[in-house]
Structures are given as C-alpha cells and as structure tokens.
Amino acid sequence: MVAASEWGMDGLRYRRHRLAEFLKNQPETAEVIWLCPTPHITEDAYSSLPNGIRQFPITDIMPHKLFRFGRYMDLFYQSKLRSLLFYLKKEQLEHRIQLWFTFPGFPLLADLFPWDQVIYDCSDLWSSPIDGKKTVLSSIRQTLIANAEKRIIENADVVFCTSTYLRDKVVEMRGNAEHVYVFENGVEYLSFAEETETAVGIRPVDFTGKIVGFIGGIKPKLDFELVSEVARLRPDWLLLFVGPDGTGQSSEFQELLSNKNVLWIGSVPSAEVPKYMNTIDIGIMPYKDSPYNEAVFPLKLFEFLAAGKPVVGSNLPSTKNCIAEGIYTHLEGNQAVEFVEACDQFEKENEPKRIVERQNIARERDWHVIFTRMMETSHQYGEERDTSARG
C-alpha cells in the first residue's frame, strides 16, 4: 500500500489506515507493507508496526517540504525501491501480490513488478492546493502531482473514489469509466455509538449554552474567518476544536483562537475521540469554498452521526446526498448568520428519535461494510480478467 506519510505522523487515522488494517485482518492476507515517504533518514528499510503491518519508508531528497517533489519524479526514488522489489520477487511464487495506491506518489512502482492487481483508492484532489491559494510553486506542484496521478490511473485495474466529483475527474484522466467506482468514507460505528462517557474538563462550570465542535485535523481547508464570526455572533456558545494543528500556526487560526469562547484542545488519542463527540451538542464542518474542497468527503460526518449528533457543514458538495432534516444541513458560501441559524434549528431537533435516525444512517456506513464491498468489487474484476484470459 502506497501511503502519503508514515503511519503515526500526525496522530490521525485516515481512510488509508483503516483500509490497511482491514486488509491485514483478512484471512487470506499474508502481509501488508505500508510504503510511505518520509523527510527523515531511516536506518532500517523495514519496521514492524504494533498492528503487524510492515512499514517501508522512502526518504525524501532533503527534509524541507519544498523537496517533496521527488515523491512524484522517478529519478529521485526508483533506486530506493530495489530492496522492496527484491523481497517481493521472492514472495511472488507463493502469493498473489496487489499494489494499492492511496496517494499519487511513486507512480513508477506500477511498472516495476508484475502485480496481480493494481488498485487506486482516490480520496482527495491531491493536485489542488489545500488552502485554495494559487502561487507559482503550487502550480508547479499541481503539474507534477497531476502527471503522476494520471500514470497511476492509467495503470490501475480498478479505481475507487470517495466522491462523485473525484470519479468524474478520474474518468476524464482515464478516458473511460470502466472499473471506476464511488465508495464514500465511513465510520468505526461501534466506537462512537457505544461510547457513554464525555471528555473531562471541557464544559465550563455553570455553562448552559451549546458546545459546537470540530474534531479532526485542523488544516488550511477550514474557513477560520467564518468560525470567528460565528464565535462573535454567539458569545454564549463554546466552539471546541479537537485535533492537531496542520496549518503551521497560520495567522487565521491564531486569530480564531483569540476569541474567548473558542477552545482548542490539540491532539488526543484516537480512542478518546468518541468522548469528545459525546461532549459537543452539534458537529460542524466549516470548509472553505475551494476546488480542493469540491472533492472532499469528511470522515467526521458519519462519526458525528454515529455519536447521535446533528451536523452543519459548508462548501462540501460531495456531502449533499446526506442532507436530511434533523440530521445534516449543508450550506454554501461563508455567511455566519446562516451558519448560526442552521445550528439553532437543531436545538429543536434533538429528541431521542432523531438520535436513533442519525445512528441508523451511520451504521450503514461502517468501514467493514464499505471495505468488504470494495474487496468484492476488486475480486470481481479479477474473475472477469481470468475468464477473459481463458477465453
């Protein structure tokens, strides 16, 4: 599995982490190798993670993020794959070997080995700047990543996408829609639905207002100006942010934190996340209006719903099919008044039956259900190919 970073880089669990563990736990799986870029020099080619997955890091040209372009250019990583390829050649006599791309790095890998199957699980508009800002550097980066991704898409036997928007982009690059499917993000349902405790020390003494919360990676794709305005409009609310700062301490995020009714907790262990979900009254997904966010389908949507919480999101067109009264409200633009009104509406929609409705929706999106269907789809392709070869 080609992944975007080392396993525990920012403490968050993305779709790719859950997919790798799902594959590892299948009875027919002998081994999962997590191939990832790293800015750090590593002595050991392989390291065994606590979950039994083996990590194989590929060191960048230099530590600074400016040098990450080497992940997409064959010259800078091909020689670093030799030991992996040598290992796989020893194993191919006994095992079927699949290549799963979960980000568009190291595209040459698809050509360097006779894989039994190449699969691309596309979860982001990787080539688009996450902050929505266009610069000379971002344009160069966009071209490099787009070219690498196109090579992967053309080589892939099967492509899975987390949104219809991404599927349309993939079909455009691939030239056809054959074996391109949409499987949206899911949730570890029981972890959220069965948690009964709340996080300690969050709700202020004698606080009677609402706690409105965002839980996940805090990145430039979020609309911090919108949330700041919401905080000023509703000083009786507590706006809670839980997750690592992936903004590089941006001025916009720091400005948001200057509001007295905004609280940022930072990173918490993944096992503690459901307790914070229980602490909030309304989940929020305040995203910017940007090309990158047109493709985004946040993992946290079904996590909020599994915890029984209503959700207000903005500028996430891929989530429009989830809009439902008392469940999820989606807004376009960055009008704080509309955002506040949407949150206020949920105050009237929090009877027990609504909680059950939200959880029922999330139950159908359990990761096990989604990944099982993806595996069945990839197996079906393999059977079709074998039948065609015999014919």
C-alpha positions, 0 to 999 in steps of 0.5 A: 500500500502506497501511503502519503506519510508514515503511519503515526505522523500526525496522530490521525487515522485516515481512510488509508489506515483503516483500509490497511488494517482491514486488509491485514485482518483478512484471512487470506492476507499474508502481509501488508507493507505500508510504503510511505515517504518520509523527510527523515533518514531511516536506518532500517528499510523495514519496521514492524508496526504494533498492528503487524503491518510492515512499514517501508519508508522512502526518504525524501531528497532533503527534509524541507517540504519544498523537496517533496517533489521527488515523491512524484519524479522517478529519478529521485526514488526508483533506486530506493525501491530495489530492496522492496522489489527484491523481497517481493520477487521472492514472495511472488511464487507463493502469493498473489501480490496487489499494489494499492495506491492511496496517494499519487506518489511513486507512480513508477512502482506500477511498472516495476513488478508484475502485480496481480492487481493494481488498485487506486483508492482516490480520496482527495484532489491531491493536485489542488492546493489545500488552502485554495491559494494559487502561487507559482510553486503550487502550480508547479506542484499541481503539474507534477502531482497531476502527471503522476496521478494520471500514470497511476490511473492509467495503470490501475485495474480498478479505481475507487473514489470517495466522491462523485466529483473525484470519479468524474475527474478520474474518468476524464484522466482515464478516458473511460469509466470502466472499473471506476467506482464511488465508495464514500468514507465511513465510520468505526460505528461501534466506537462512537455509538457505544461510547457513554462517557464525555471528555473531562474538563471541557464544559465550563462550570455553570455553562448552559449554552451549546458546545459546537465542535470540530474534531479532526485535523485542523488544516488550511481547508477550514474557513477560520474567518467564518468560525470567528464570526460565528464565535462573535455572533454567539458569545454564549456558545463554546466552539471546541476544536479537537485535533492537531494543528496542520496549518503551521500556526497560520495567522487565521487560526491564531486569530480564531483562537483569540476569541474567548469562547473558542477552545482548542484542545490539540491532539488526543488519542484516537480512542478518546475521540468518541468522548469528545463527540459525546461532549459537543451538542452539534458537529460542524464542518466549516470548509472553505469554498475551494476546488480542493474542497469540491472533492472532499468527503469528511470522515467526521460526518458519519462519526458525528452521526454515529455519536447521535449528533446533528451536523452543519457543514459548508462548501462540501458538495460531495456531502449533499446526498446526506442532507436530511432534516434533523440530521445534516444541513449543508450550506454554501458560501461563508455567511455566519448568520446562516451558519448560526441559524442552521445550528439553532434549528437543531436545538429543536431537533434533538429528541431521542428519535432523531438520535436513533435516525442519525445512528441508523444512517451511520451504521450503514456506513461502517468501514467493514461494510464499505471495505468488504464491498470494495474487496468484492468489487476488486475480486470481481474484476479479477474473475472477469480478467481470468475468464477473459484470459481463458477465453 
